[in-house]
Amino acid sequence: MTLSRLLQENRVVLLDGAMGTELERRGFRTRLPFWSGWALLEAPELVGRIHADYVRAGAQIITANTFRTNPRTVARVGLKQSAKELSLAAIELAHKAIGSKSIVVAGSIAPVEDCYHPELFPGVQEARADFEEHAENLVQAGADLLLIETMNSTVEAKLAAQACSKLSVPAMVSFILRDDRHLLNSDFLEYAVSEVLDFRPSAVLINCTPIPVCRSGIKVLAGRTEFVSGCYPNIGHPSIATGWDFSDAVGPDDFARELAGIAADGARILGGCCGTTPAHIQTLAEKISGPDESGPD
Protein backbone atom coordinates (compact mmCIF):
# COMPACT_ATOMS: atom_id res chain seq x y z
CA MET A 1 0.00 0.00 0.00
CA THR A 2 1.15 3.54 -0.75
CA LEU A 3 0.08 6.98 0.42
CA SER A 4 -1.02 7.96 -3.08
CA ARG A 5 -3.28 4.92 -3.31
CA LEU A 6 -4.77 5.62 0.11
CA LEU A 7 -5.58 9.15 -1.01
CA GLN A 8 -7.12 7.87 -4.23
CA GLU A 9 -9.35 5.40 -2.39
CA ASN A 10 -10.37 7.47 0.64
CA ARG A 11 -11.93 10.86 1.22
CA VAL A 12 -9.94 11.04 4.50
CA VAL A 13 -6.84 9.00 5.33
CA LEU A 14 -6.33 8.12 8.99
CA LEU A 15 -3.02 8.40 10.80
CA ASP A 16 -2.54 6.66 14.11
CA GLY A 17 -2.30 8.46 17.46
CA ALA A 18 0.40 9.09 20.03
CA MET A 19 3.21 6.68 20.85
CA GLY A 20 5.30 8.48 23.49
CA THR A 21 2.44 9.62 25.70
CA GLU A 22 0.64 6.31 25.20
CA LEU A 23 3.72 4.54 26.54
CA GLU A 24 3.56 6.83 29.57
CA ARG A 25 -0.17 6.26 29.96
CA ARG A 26 0.48 2.50 30.09
CA GLY A 27 3.14 2.83 32.77
CA PHE A 28 6.38 3.03 30.80
CA ARG A 29 8.77 5.76 31.96
CA THR A 30 10.09 7.76 29.02
CA ARG A 31 13.18 9.90 29.61
CA LEU A 32 14.64 12.75 27.62
CA PRO A 33 16.44 13.10 25.33
CA PHE A 34 15.78 9.57 23.97
CA TRP A 35 12.15 9.75 25.15
CA SER A 36 10.00 7.05 23.50
CA GLY A 37 13.10 5.40 22.03
CA TRP A 38 13.84 3.74 25.36
CA ALA A 39 10.87 1.45 24.81
CA LEU A 40 12.60 -0.09 21.78
CA LEU A 41 15.20 -1.45 24.21
CA GLU A 42 13.18 -1.95 27.39
CA ALA A 43 9.62 -2.73 26.24
CA PRO A 44 9.48 -3.58 22.53
CA GLU A 45 6.42 -5.78 23.09
CA LEU A 46 4.56 -2.74 24.46
CA VAL A 47 5.48 -0.71 21.38
CA GLY A 48 4.10 -3.55 19.25
CA ARG A 49 0.86 -3.71 21.24
CA ILE A 50 0.31 0.02 20.85
CA HIS A 51 0.84 -0.24 17.09
CA ALA A 52 -1.57 -3.19 16.95
CA ASP A 53 -4.18 -1.26 18.92
CA TYR A 54 -4.02 1.57 16.39
CA VAL A 55 -4.36 -0.93 13.56
CA ARG A 56 -7.50 -2.34 15.19
CA ALA A 57 -8.75 1.21 15.71
CA GLY A 58 -8.71 1.80 11.95
CA ALA A 59 -5.47 3.69 11.33
CA GLN A 60 -4.29 3.48 7.74
CA ILE A 61 -0.83 4.89 8.46
CA ILE A 62 1.19 3.53 11.38
CA THR A 63 4.10 5.69 12.51
CA ALA A 64 7.15 3.74 13.62
CA ASN A 65 8.75 4.68 16.93
CA THR A 66 11.68 6.55 15.32
CA PHE A 67 10.96 10.06 16.61
CA ARG A 68 14.22 9.96 18.57
CA THR A 69 16.31 7.31 16.79
CA ASN A 70 18.17 9.97 14.82
CA PRO A 71 21.99 9.73 14.97
CA ARG A 72 22.48 12.91 17.02
CA THR A 73 20.18 11.80 19.83
CA VAL A 74 21.47 8.23 19.89
CA ALA A 75 25.03 9.56 20.18
CA ARG A 76 24.04 11.85 23.06
CA VAL A 77 22.53 8.96 25.00
CA GLY A 78 25.63 6.81 24.45
CA LEU A 79 23.91 3.58 23.49
CA LYS A 80 25.80 0.55 22.23
CA GLN A 81 23.18 0.15 19.49
CA SER A 82 23.55 2.39 16.44
CA ALA A 83 20.89 4.74 15.14
CA LYS A 84 20.53 2.46 12.14
CA GLU A 85 19.94 -0.62 14.30
CA LEU A 86 17.35 1.17 16.43
CA SER A 87 15.48 2.53 13.40
CA LEU A 88 15.43 -0.95 11.90
CA ALA A 89 14.00 -2.38 15.12
CA ALA A 90 11.29 0.29 15.19
CA ILE A 91 10.27 -0.22 11.57
CA GLU A 92 10.18 -4.00 12.05
CA LEU A 93 7.85 -3.63 15.05
CA ALA A 94 5.47 -1.52 12.98
CA HIS A 95 5.47 -3.97 10.06
CA LYS A 96 4.89 -6.90 12.42
CA ALA A 97 1.89 -5.12 13.94
CA ILE A 98 0.17 -4.54 10.59
CA GLY A 99 0.71 -8.09 9.34
CA SER A 100 -0.78 -8.53 5.89
CA LYS A 101 -3.12 -5.52 6.12
CA SER A 102 -2.89 -2.77 3.50
CA ILE A 103 -1.43 -0.17 5.85
CA VAL A 104 1.42 2.27 5.26
CA VAL A 105 4.37 2.32 7.68
CA ALA A 106 5.79 5.81 8.17
CA GLY A 107 9.21 6.56 9.56
CA SER A 108 9.15 9.56 11.88
CA ILE A 109 11.71 12.34 11.44
CA ALA A 110 11.67 14.98 14.17
CA PRO A 111 13.76 18.11 14.75
CA VAL A 112 17.30 17.05 15.59
CA GLU A 113 16.97 18.57 19.07
CA ASP A 114 13.92 19.21 21.29
CA CYS A 115 10.84 19.90 19.15
CA TYR A 116 9.56 22.43 21.73
CA HIS A 117 12.80 24.40 21.69
CA PRO A 118 13.68 25.75 18.24
CA GLU A 119 16.49 27.78 19.80
CA LEU A 120 18.43 24.52 20.23
CA PHE A 121 18.82 24.08 16.46
CA PRO A 122 22.49 23.04 16.06
CA GLY A 123 23.12 24.71 12.70
CA VAL A 124 22.66 23.85 9.05
CA GLN A 125 25.67 21.57 8.61
CA GLU A 126 24.93 19.39 11.62
CA ALA A 127 21.21 19.19 10.94
CA ARG A 128 21.63 18.35 7.26
CA ALA A 129 23.96 15.45 8.05
CA ASP A 130 21.61 14.13 10.72
CA PHE A 131 18.52 14.30 8.51
CA GLU A 132 20.27 12.64 5.59
CA GLU A 133 21.55 9.73 7.68
CA HIS A 134 18.29 9.28 9.58
CA ALA A 135 16.13 9.33 6.44
CA GLU A 136 18.44 6.86 4.69
CA ASN A 137 18.28 4.55 7.72
CA LEU A 138 14.48 4.61 7.65
CA VAL A 139 14.23 3.84 3.95
CA GLN A 140 16.75 1.00 4.23
CA ALA A 141 14.75 -0.37 7.17
CA GLY A 142 11.60 -0.58 5.04
CA ALA A 143 9.59 2.58 5.68
CA ASP A 144 6.88 3.17 3.06
CA LEU A 145 6.65 6.86 3.87
CA LEU A 146 8.76 9.49 5.63
CA LEU A 147 6.89 11.67 8.11
CA ILE A 148 8.83 14.85 8.81
CA GLU A 149 6.97 16.03 11.88
CA THR A 150 6.74 18.61 14.64
CA MET A 151 8.93 20.99 12.61
CA ASN A 152 9.36 24.15 14.64
CA SER A 153 11.24 26.30 12.12
CA THR A 154 11.38 26.83 8.38
CA VAL A 155 15.09 26.14 8.09
CA GLU A 156 14.85 22.76 9.78
CA ALA A 157 11.76 21.70 7.83
CA LYS A 158 13.48 22.65 4.59
CA LEU A 159 16.63 20.69 5.43
CA ALA A 160 14.59 17.61 6.32
CA ALA A 161 12.47 17.86 3.18
CA GLN A 162 15.57 18.25 1.05
CA ALA A 163 17.16 15.16 2.60
CA CYS A 164 14.03 13.08 2.01
CA SER A 165 13.60 14.30 -1.57
CA LYS A 166 16.76 12.42 -2.55
CA LEU A 167 15.28 9.06 -1.57
CA SER A 168 12.88 6.59 -3.15
CA VAL A 169 9.82 6.96 -0.89
CA PRO A 170 7.38 9.88 -0.51
CA ALA A 171 7.53 12.32 2.38
CA MET A 172 5.07 14.49 4.28
CA VAL A 173 6.03 17.63 6.21
CA SER A 174 4.21 18.58 9.41
CA PHE A 175 4.61 21.76 11.44
CA ILE A 176 4.04 22.58 15.11
CA LEU A 177 2.33 25.95 15.49
CA ARG A 178 2.42 28.70 18.10
CA ASP A 179 -0.82 30.13 16.70
CA ASP A 180 -2.80 29.77 13.48
CA ARG A 181 -0.30 31.72 11.36
CA HIS A 182 3.09 31.07 13.01
CA LEU A 183 5.43 28.17 13.67
CA LEU A 184 6.81 27.71 17.17
CA ASN A 185 9.83 29.90 16.32
CA SER A 186 7.50 32.64 14.96
CA ASP A 187 8.11 31.96 11.25
CA PHE A 188 4.97 32.48 9.17
CA LEU A 189 3.25 29.22 8.25
CA GLU A 190 2.72 30.36 4.66
CA TYR A 191 6.42 31.10 4.29
CA ALA A 192 7.46 27.76 5.76
CA VAL A 193 5.15 25.94 3.36
CA SER A 194 6.50 27.85 0.37
CA GLU A 195 10.05 26.91 1.32
CA VAL A 196 9.41 23.15 1.43
CA LEU A 197 7.32 22.92 -1.75
CA ASP A 198 10.42 22.80 -3.98
CA PHE A 199 11.04 19.33 -2.53
CA ARG A 200 7.59 18.10 -3.54
CA PRO A 201 6.16 16.74 -0.27
CA SER A 202 3.13 14.53 -0.72
CA ALA A 203 1.29 16.42 2.02
CA VAL A 204 1.68 19.35 4.39
CA LEU A 205 0.30 18.86 7.89
CA ILE A 206 0.02 20.46 11.32
CA ASN A 207 0.72 18.39 14.45
CA CYS A 208 1.25 18.51 18.21
CA THR A 209 -0.91 21.62 18.30
CA PRO A 210 -4.29 22.12 20.05
CA ILE A 211 -7.38 21.43 17.99
CA PRO A 212 -8.58 25.07 17.68
CA VAL A 213 -5.20 26.17 16.33
CA CYS A 214 -5.10 23.20 13.96
CA ARG A 215 -8.48 24.12 12.56
CA SER A 216 -7.44 27.73 11.97
CA GLY A 217 -4.16 26.60 10.43
CA ILE A 218 -5.91 24.18 8.08
CA LYS A 219 -7.92 27.08 6.71
CA VAL A 220 -4.57 28.63 5.73
CA LEU A 221 -3.42 25.41 4.03
CA ALA A 222 -6.58 23.97 2.54
CA GLY A 223 -6.97 26.59 -0.16
CA ARG A 224 -3.71 25.50 -1.77
CA THR A 225 -3.81 23.05 -4.68
CA GLU A 226 -0.14 22.03 -4.74
CA PHE A 227 -0.43 19.56 -1.89
CA VAL A 228 -2.77 17.56 0.31
CA SER A 229 -3.32 19.05 3.77
CA GLY A 230 -4.09 17.50 7.13
CA CYS A 231 -3.46 17.60 10.86
CA TYR A 232 -3.05 15.48 13.96
CA PRO A 233 -3.64 17.57 17.09
CA ASN A 234 -2.51 17.00 20.65
CA ILE A 235 -4.53 16.83 23.87
CA GLY A 236 -2.93 18.24 27.01
CA HIS A 237 0.48 19.92 27.10
CA PRO A 238 4.14 19.19 27.84
CA SER A 239 5.34 19.27 31.43
CA ILE A 240 8.89 19.61 32.71
CA ALA A 241 7.99 17.59 35.80
CA THR A 242 6.00 14.73 34.27
CA GLY A 243 6.80 14.79 30.55
CA TRP A 244 3.16 15.27 29.59
CA ASP A 245 0.16 16.66 31.44
CA PHE A 246 -2.75 14.51 30.33
CA SER A 247 -6.19 16.00 29.86
CA ASP A 248 -9.62 14.43 29.59
CA ALA A 249 -11.08 17.67 28.27
CA VAL A 250 -11.26 16.26 24.73
CA GLY A 251 -12.59 12.73 24.86
CA PRO A 252 -12.90 10.46 21.82
CA ASP A 253 -16.37 11.72 20.85
CA ASP A 254 -15.41 15.39 21.04
CA PHE A 255 -12.14 14.69 19.25
CA ALA A 256 -13.90 12.89 16.40
CA ARG A 257 -16.54 15.62 16.05
CA GLU A 258 -13.93 18.38 15.96
CA LEU A 259 -11.77 16.58 13.39
CA ALA A 260 -14.79 15.84 11.21
CA GLY A 261 -15.20 19.60 11.08
CA ILE A 262 -11.57 20.00 10.09
CA ALA A 263 -12.12 17.45 7.32
CA ALA A 264 -15.03 19.58 6.09
CA ASP A 265 -12.58 22.50 5.94
CA GLY A 266 -10.43 20.56 3.47
CA ALA A 267 -8.10 18.35 5.49
CA ARG A 268 -7.63 14.90 3.98
CA ILE A 269 -5.16 13.32 6.42
CA LEU A 270 -6.20 13.19 10.08
CA GLY A 271 -4.94 11.54 13.25
CA GLY A 272 -3.77 12.26 16.76
CA CYS A 273 -0.57 13.43 18.43
CA CYS A 274 0.50 13.58 22.09
CA GLY A 275 -2.23 12.68 24.55
CA THR A 276 -4.45 10.85 22.06
CA THR A 277 -5.22 7.14 22.33
CA PRO A 278 -6.48 4.25 20.18
CA ALA A 279 -9.98 5.12 21.40
CA HIS A 280 -9.67 8.59 19.84
CA ILE A 281 -8.60 7.09 16.51
CA GLN A 282 -11.32 4.41 16.58
CA THR A 283 -14.05 6.97 17.23
CA LEU A 284 -12.64 9.19 14.49
CA ALA A 285 -12.62 6.25 12.08
CA GLU A 286 -16.25 5.53 12.87
CA LYS A 287 -17.17 9.19 12.48
CA ILE A 288 -15.60 9.75 9.08
CA SER A 289 -16.92 6.45 7.71
CA GLY A 290 -20.48 7.58 8.49
CA PRO A 291 -22.53 10.44 7.02
CA ASP A 292 -20.50 13.50 6.06
CA GLU A 293 -20.72 16.01 8.89
CA SER A 294 -19.19 19.44 9.07
CA GLY A 295 -18.84 19.62 12.84
CA PRO A 296 -18.94 22.83 14.85
CA ASP A 297 -18.02 26.17 13.33
C-alpha positions as CSV (number, residue, x, y, z in Angstrom):
1,M,0.0,0.0,0.0
2,T,1.2,3.5,-0.8
3,L,0.1,7.0,0.4
4,S,-1.0,8.0,-3.1
5,R,-3.3,4.9,-3.3
6,L,-4.8,5.6,0.1
7,L,-5.6,9.1,-1.0
8,Q,-7.1,7.9,-4.2
9,E,-9.3,5.4,-2.4
10,N,-10.4,7.5,0.6
11,R,-11.9,10.9,1.2
12,V,-9.9,11.0,4.5
13,V,-6.8,9.0,5.3
14,L,-6.3,8.1,9.0
15,L,-3.0,8.4,10.8
16,D,-2.5,6.7,14.1
17,G,-2.3,8.5,17.5
18,A,0.4,9.1,20.0
19,M,3.2,6.7,20.8
20,G,5.3,8.5,23.5
21,T,2.4,9.6,25.7
22,E,0.6,6.3,25.2
23,L,3.7,4.5,26.5
24,E,3.6,6.8,29.6
25,R,-0.2,6.3,30.0
26,R,0.5,2.5,30.1
27,G,3.1,2.8,32.8
28,F,6.4,3.0,30.8
29,R,8.8,5.8,32.0
30,T,10.1,7.8,29.0
31,R,13.2,9.9,29.6
32,L,14.6,12.8,27.6
33,P,16.4,13.1,25.3
34,F,15.8,9.6,24.0
35,W,12.1,9.8,25.1
36,S,10.0,7.0,23.5
37,G,13.1,5.4,22.0
38,W,13.8,3.7,25.4
39,A,10.9,1.4,24.8
40,L,12.6,-0.1,21.8
41,L,15.2,-1.4,24.2
42,E,13.2,-2.0,27.4
43,A,9.6,-2.7,26.2
44,P,9.5,-3.6,22.5
45,E,6.4,-5.8,23.1
46,L,4.6,-2.7,24.5
47,V,5.5,-0.7,21.4
48,G,4.1,-3.5,19.3
49,R,0.9,-3.7,21.2
50,I,0.3,0.0,20.8
51,H,0.8,-0.2,17.1
52,A,-1.6,-3.2,17.0
53,D,-4.2,-1.3,18.9
54,Y,-4.0,1.6,16.4
55,V,-4.4,-0.9,13.6
56,R,-7.5,-2.3,15.2
57,A,-8.7,1.2,15.7
58,G,-8.7,1.8,12.0
59,A,-5.5,3.7,11.3
60,Q,-4.3,3.5,7.7
61,I,-0.8,4.9,8.5
62,I,1.2,3.5,11.4
63,T,4.1,5.7,12.5
64,A,7.1,3.7,13.6
65,N,8.8,4.7,16.9
66,T,11.7,6.5,15.3
67,F,11.0,10.1,16.6
68,R,14.2,10.0,18.6
69,T,16.3,7.3,16.8
70,N,18.2,10.0,14.8
71,P,22.0,9.7,15.0
72,R,22.5,12.9,17.0
73,T,20.2,11.8,19.8
74,V,21.5,8.2,19.9
75,A,25.0,9.6,20.2
76,R,24.0,11.8,23.1
77,V,22.5,9.0,25.0
78,G,25.6,6.8,24.5
79,L,23.9,3.6,23.5
80,K,25.8,0.6,22.2
81,Q,23.2,0.1,19.5
82,S,23.5,2.4,16.4
83,A,20.9,4.7,15.1
84,K,20.5,2.5,12.1
85,E,19.9,-0.6,14.3
86,L,17.3,1.2,16.4
87,S,15.5,2.5,13.4
88,L,15.4,-1.0,11.9
89,A,14.0,-2.4,15.1
90,A,11.3,0.3,15.2
91,I,10.3,-0.2,11.6
92,E,10.2,-4.0,12.1
93,L,7.9,-3.6,15.0
94,A,5.5,-1.5,13.0
95,H,5.5,-4.0,10.1
96,K,4.9,-6.9,12.4
97,A,1.9,-5.1,13.9
98,I,0.2,-4.5,10.6
99,G,0.7,-8.1,9.3
100,S,-0.8,-8.5,5.9
101,K,-3.1,-5.5,6.1
102,S,-2.9,-2.8,3.5
103,I,-1.4,-0.2,5.8
104,V,1.4,2.3,5.3
105,V,4.4,2.3,7.7
106,A,5.8,5.8,8.2
107,G,9.2,6.6,9.6
108,S,9.2,9.6,11.9
109,I,11.7,12.3,11.4
110,A,11.7,15.0,14.2
111,P,13.8,18.1,14.7
112,V,17.3,17.1,15.6
113,E,17.0,18.6,19.1
114,D,13.9,19.2,21.3
115,C,10.8,19.9,19.1
116,Y,9.6,22.4,21.7
117,H,12.8,24.4,21.7
118,P,13.7,25.7,18.2
119,E,16.5,27.8,19.8
120,L,18.4,24.5,20.2
121,F,18.8,24.1,16.5
122,P,22.5,23.0,16.1
123,G,23.1,24.7,12.7
124,V,22.7,23.8,9.0
125,Q,25.7,21.6,8.6
126,E,24.9,19.4,11.6
127,A,21.2,19.2,10.9
128,R,21.6,18.4,7.3
129,A,24.0,15.5,8.0
130,D,21.6,14.1,10.7
131,F,18.5,14.3,8.5
132,E,20.3,12.6,5.6
133,E,21.5,9.7,7.7
134,H,18.3,9.3,9.6
135,A,16.1,9.3,6.4
136,E,18.4,6.9,4.7
137,N,18.3,4.5,7.7
138,L,14.5,4.6,7.6
139,V,14.2,3.8,3.9
140,Q,16.7,1.0,4.2
141,A,14.7,-0.4,7.2
142,G,11.6,-0.6,5.0
143,A,9.6,2.6,5.7
144,D,6.9,3.2,3.1
145,L,6.6,6.9,3.9
146,L,8.8,9.5,5.6
147,L,6.9,11.7,8.1
148,I,8.8,14.8,8.8
149,E,7.0,16.0,11.9
150,T,6.7,18.6,14.6
151,M,8.9,21.0,12.6
152,N,9.4,24.2,14.6
153,S,11.2,26.3,12.1
154,T,11.4,26.8,8.4
155,V,15.1,26.1,8.1
156,E,14.9,22.8,9.8
157,A,11.8,21.7,7.8
158,K,13.5,22.7,4.6
159,L,16.6,20.7,5.4
160,A,14.6,17.6,6.3
161,A,12.5,17.9,3.2
162,Q,15.6,18.3,1.0
163,A,17.2,15.2,2.6
164,C,14.0,13.1,2.0
165,S,13.6,14.3,-1.6
166,K,16.8,12.4,-2.6
167,L,15.3,9.1,-1.6
168,S,12.9,6.6,-3.1
169,V,9.8,7.0,-0.9
170,P,7.4,9.9,-0.5
171,A,7.5,12.3,2.4
172,M,5.1,14.5,4.3
173,V,6.0,17.6,6.2
174,S,4.2,18.6,9.4
175,F,4.6,21.8,11.4
176,I,4.0,22.6,15.1
177,L,2.3,25.9,15.5
178,R,2.4,28.7,18.1
179,D,-0.8,30.1,16.7
180,D,-2.8,29.8,13.5
181,R,-0.3,31.7,11.4
182,H,3.1,31.1,13.0
183,L,5.4,28.2,13.7
184,L,6.8,27.7,17.2
185,N,9.8,29.9,16.3
186,S,7.5,32.6,15.0
187,D,8.1,32.0,11.2
188,F,5.0,32.5,9.2
189,L,3.3,29.2,8.2
190,E,2.7,30.4,4.7
191,Y,6.4,31.1,4.3
192,A,7.5,27.8,5.8
193,V,5.1,25.9,3.4
194,S,6.5,27.9,0.4
195,E,10.1,26.9,1.3
196,V,9.4,23.2,1.4
197,L,7.3,22.9,-1.7
198,D,10.4,22.8,-4.0
199,F,11.0,19.3,-2.5
200,R,7.6,18.1,-3.5
201,P,6.2,16.7,-0.3
202,S,3.1,14.5,-0.7
203,A,1.3,16.4,2.0
204,V,1.7,19.4,4.4
205,L,0.3,18.9,7.9
206,I,0.0,20.5,11.3
207,N,0.7,18.4,14.4
208,C,1.3,18.5,18.2
209,T,-0.9,21.6,18.3
210,P,-4.3,22.1,20.1
211,I,-7.4,21.4,18.0
212,P,-8.6,25.1,17.7
213,V,-5.2,26.2,16.3
214,C,-5.1,23.2,14.0
215,R,-8.5,24.1,12.6
216,S,-7.4,27.7,12.0
217,G,-4.2,26.6,10.4
218,I,-5.9,24.2,8.1
219,K,-7.9,27.1,6.7
220,V,-4.6,28.6,5.7
221,L,-3.4,25.4,4.0
222,A,-6.6,24.0,2.5
223,G,-7.0,26.6,-0.2
224,R,-3.7,25.5,-1.8
225,T,-3.8,23.1,-4.7
226,E,-0.1,22.0,-4.7
227,F,-0.4,19.6,-1.9
228,V,-2.8,17.6,0.3
229,S,-3.3,19.0,3.8
230,G,-4.1,17.5,7.1
231,C,-3.5,17.6,10.9
232,Y,-3.0,15.5,14.0
233,P,-3.6,17.6,17.1
234,N,-2.5,17.0,20.6
235,I,-4.5,16.8,23.9
236,G,-2.9,18.2,27.0
237,H,0.5,19.9,27.1
238,P,4.1,19.2,27.8
239,S,5.3,19.3,31.4
240,I,8.9,19.6,32.7
241,A,8.0,17.6,35.8
242,T,6.0,14.7,34.3
243,G,6.8,14.8,30.5
244,W,3.2,15.3,29.6
245,D,0.2,16.7,31.4
246,F,-2.8,14.5,30.3
247,S,-6.2,16.0,29.9
248,D,-9.6,14.4,29.6
249,A,-11.1,17.7,28.3
250,V,-11.3,16.3,24.7
251,G,-12.6,12.7,24.9
252,P,-12.9,10.5,21.8
253,D,-16.4,11.7,20.9
254,D,-15.4,15.4,21.0
255,F,-12.1,14.7,19.2
256,A,-13.9,12.9,16.4
257,R,-16.5,15.6,16.0
258,E,-13.9,18.4,16.0
259,L,-11.8,16.6,13.4
260,A,-14.8,15.8,11.2
261,G,-15.2,19.6,11.1
262,I,-11.6,20.0,10.1
263,A,-12.1,17.4,7.3
264,A,-15.0,19.6,6.1
265,D,-12.6,22.5,5.9
266,G,-10.4,20.6,3.5
267,A,-8.1,18.4,5.5
268,R,-7.6,14.9,4.0
269,I,-5.2,13.3,6.4
270,L,-6.2,13.2,10.1
271,G,-4.9,11.5,13.2
272,G,-3.8,12.3,16.8
273,C,-0.6,13.4,18.4
274,C,0.5,13.6,22.1
275,G,-2.2,12.7,24.5
276,T,-4.5,10.8,22.1
277,T,-5.2,7.1,22.3
278,P,-6.5,4.2,20.2
279,A,-10.0,5.1,21.4
280,H,-9.7,8.6,19.8
281,I,-8.6,7.1,16.5
282,Q,-11.3,4.4,16.6
283,T,-14.1,7.0,17.2
284,L,-12.6,9.2,14.5
285,A,-12.6,6.2,12.1
286,E,-16.3,5.5,12.9
287,K,-17.2,9.2,12.5
288,I,-15.6,9.7,9.1
289,S,-16.9,6.5,7.7
290,G,-20.5,7.6,8.5
291,P,-22.5,10.4,7.0
292,D,-20.5,13.5,6.1
293,E,-20.7,16.0,8.9
294,S,-19.2,19.4,9.1
295,G,-18.8,19.6,12.8
296,P,-18.9,22.8,14.9
297,D,-18.0,26.2,13.3
